[in-house]
């Protein structure tokens, strides 16, 4: 659980909202039937282009060059979402903890790797996930990310 109910501090975990009282409303979505592995907090999502569902966005785990729809936020009650299940997506403007792939400076524009970590190393064609709000010293550290999605030109 991310909230320490005996104290008033928050212990950061992957996918946890940073500023909970002012959090934008997460979007509800459905995990695509084509998603082979369960989605977990911190997974970066894209819309399933093959979906014909007219009532709810259908999502899959994004490849590094896909347009980003959102990020699976941490949920204290559920830690994975299989194909066909409802899940939430943190939207652009949210602040989320994500795992760094290496050292990151505050304010750096962030991309994501195939391992689902964030990096400030630009790669042509990779989608931009957002901006670092805090520093990360090394691979595996948590970094606060302001979600702001963009795509870059391919090489």
C-alpha positions in Angstrom: 0.0 0.0 0.0 1.3 3.4 -0.9 -0.3 5.4 1.9 1.1 5.0 5.4 -2.1 5.3 7.4 -0.2 5.6 10.8 1.7 8.6 9.6 1.0 11.2 7.0 3.8 10.5 4.5 3.6 8.8 1.2 6.0 6.0 0.2 6.7 6.3 -3.6 6.0 3.2 -5.8 6.0 2.8 -9.5 2.9 4.3 -11.0 1.8 6.2 -7.9 0.3 9.6 -8.4 2.7 12.3 -7.0 0.2 15.0 -5.9 -2.8 13.0 -5.0 -5.2 15.8 -3.8 -4.9 17.7 -7.1 -4.8 14.6 -9.4 -6.6 14.8 -12.7 -9.4 12.3 -13.0 -8.0 9.1 -14.5 -9.7 7.7 -17.6 -11.5 4.4 -17.6 -10.5 2.0 -20.3 -10.6 -1.7 -21.2 -7.5 -3.9 -21.8 -7.5 -5.2 -25.3 -8.1 -8.9 -26.0 -4.8 -8.8 -28.0 -2.8 -7.9 -24.9 -0.9 -11.1 -24.1 0.5 -10.2 -20.7 -1.2 -8.4 -17.9 -0.8 -4.7 -17.5 0.8 -3.4 -14.3 1.2 0.0 -12.7 3.6 2.1 -14.6 2.9 0.5 -18.0 2.6 3.0 -20.8 -0.5 2.6 -22.9 -1.6 3.3 -26.4 -5.0 2.8 -28.0 -5.7 -0.5 -29.7 -6.2 0.6 -33.4 -8.1 -2.6 -34.2 -10.8 -2.0 -31.6 -14.3 -1.4 -32.7 -15.7 -0.7 -29.2 -17.8 2.5 -29.5 -18.3 3.1 -25.8 -14.9 2.9 -24.0 -11.2 3.3 -25.0 -9.4 -0.1 -25.5 -5.7 -0.1 -24.7 -2.6 -2.1 -25.1 1.0 -1.7 -23.8 2.7 0.8 -26.0 5.8 0.2 -28.1 8.4 3.0 -27.8 7.3 4.6 -31.0 3.5 4.4 -30.4 1.4 7.5 -29.7 0.8 7.5 -25.9 -2.7 7.4 -24.4 -1.8 7.2 -20.7 0.0 5.3 -17.9 -1.5 2.6 -15.7 -1.6 4.2 -12.2 -0.9 2.4 -9.0 -4.0 1.0 -7.3 -3.7 -0.3 -3.7 -6.4 -2.9 -4.3 -5.3 -4.3 -7.7 -1.8 -4.8 -9.1 -2.5 -6.2 -12.6 -5.1 -6.1 -15.4 -5.6 -9.0 -17.8 -7.2 -8.8 -21.3 -10.8 -7.8 -21.2 -10.6 -6.2 -17.7 -11.4 -2.6 -16.9 -8.4 -0.5 -15.9 -7.5 3.2 -15.4 -5.2 5.4 -17.3 -3.4 8.5 -15.8 -3.8 11.2 -18.4 -1.6 14.0 -19.7 -1.0 16.6 -17.0 -0.8 14.0 -14.2 2.4 13.6 -12.1 3.4 9.9 -11.8 6.3 8.1 -10.3 8.1 6.0 -13.0 11.4 4.0 -12.9 14.5 5.6 -14.4 16.8 3.8 -16.9 19.7 5.9 -15.7 20.6 9.3 -14.3 18.1 12.0 -15.1 18.2 15.7 -14.4 15.2 17.7 -13.3 13.4 19.3 -16.3 14.7 16.8 -18.8 12.4 15.7 -21.6 11.7 11.9 -21.1 11.3 9.0 -23.5 10.6 5.4 -22.5 12.5 2.2 -23.2 11.2 -1.2 -24.3 11.7 -2.2 -20.6 9.1 0.5 -19.6 11.7 2.7 -17.9 12.1 6.4 -18.6 15.3 8.0 -20.1 16.4 11.4 -21.1 18.4 9.9 -24.0 16.6 10.9 -27.2 16.1 8.3 -29.8 14.6 9.2 -33.2 11.0 7.8 -33.5 10.6 7.3 -29.8 7.5 8.9 -28.1 8.0 11.5 -25.4 6.3 10.5 -22.1 6.8 13.8 -20.3 9.2 15.9 -18.2 11.2 15.0 -15.2 10.0 16.8 -12.1 12.8 15.4 -9.9 16.2 14.0 -10.4 17.2 10.3 -10.6 20.7 9.3 -9.7 20.8 5.8 -11.3 19.0 3.0 -13.1 16.1 1.8 -11.0 15.5 5.0 -9.1 12.0 6.5 -9.1 11.5 9.9 -10.8 8.5 12.1 -10.7 7.2 12.6 -14.2 4.8 15.3 -15.5 3.0 13.4 -18.2 3.0 15.3 -21.5 2.7 13.1 -24.6 4.3 13.7 -27.9 5.7 11.8 -30.9 9.0 12.4 -32.5 10.1 12.1 -36.2 11.6 8.8 -37.3 15.2 8.7 -38.4 
